[in-house]
């Protein structure tokens, strides 16, 4: 089964930043790699499910005309609102309480970022997450997935298992991959698209 909302409530009750998103160099570097893996300079409308305290959200907002970010935990969302409101030009960010994947925002997106989220889900919920992503991605839209690779006893899946599921989805085309001992990033598009060099006419 997927991890319940109470699991995350207990994590945030113990610490305002239980995973060290702000304090750990590992997390800072991983965010930089994540942002560098995005293959478009800017996106029309993005979605970040499981945004936690909004550290990555604030960075993604700089790359999106509008951004929807969600979390199941109220404490995390309050911290995310503070992180976003501290920056200028964040009027296009919408922070909402959603239990993903059963709940999903309306409309379509040209960017979905699933970072450190999908290994909390049961196999059935992971399948639903993938279906939601494929349905809501615009043609040529981007999915970026980033996950911790080491097994965690509480989690229903590993990061590698999540990414293998995504790689097997026929509606997604892999365009970039970054693999390290600790984490992995895979970038997909909804249907084939040209590479960054092709889009700028550097190659045929």
C-alpha positions, 0 to 999 in steps of 0.5 A: 500500500502507499504510505499514508498522510500520517507518515508525512505528518509525523516527519514534519512534526519531528523537523521543519525540514526532515530531509534536509532540503535546505541544509544538505549539500547533497540536496543542493547539488541534486536540485542543480542537476535536476534543473540542468536536466530540463531541456527547455529554457522555459515552460508554459505550465508546470506541475510539481506533485509532492512539493514538500517545503517548496525548495525545488518549487521556488526554482521551478517557478523561475522556469515556468509561466505558471506552476501548480505545486501540491502536497498532502501535508498542511505543514509542508504547504505552509512552508512552501508558501513562505518559500515562494512568497519570499521571492519576487515574481511568483504570482504564477505559482499555485500551491494546492493540497492534493493526495496524488495520484487519486487527486490531480489538478485540472488542465494540461501541462508541458512540464511535470516534475516528479521528484522524490515522490513515486517510491511512496506509492503502491504498484497500483497507485504508481500505475495510476500516477503514470496514467495521470501524467500521460493524460495531462502532458501536452504533446511534446511536453516534458516529464522529469523524474528524480529519485533516491536509489537506495532502498528504504524499509518504509517505502513500497518501491525503490527509485530504480523500480519507479524509473523502470516503470516509467521507462516501460510506459509506451506513452513516454519517450526517454530523452535524457538520463543521469545515473549516480550511486545515490540518485537518478534522473530520467527525462521523458517527452510525450511523443518524440521531440527534437533535441536542444541542439536540433531545436536551435538548428545546430544539427539536422 
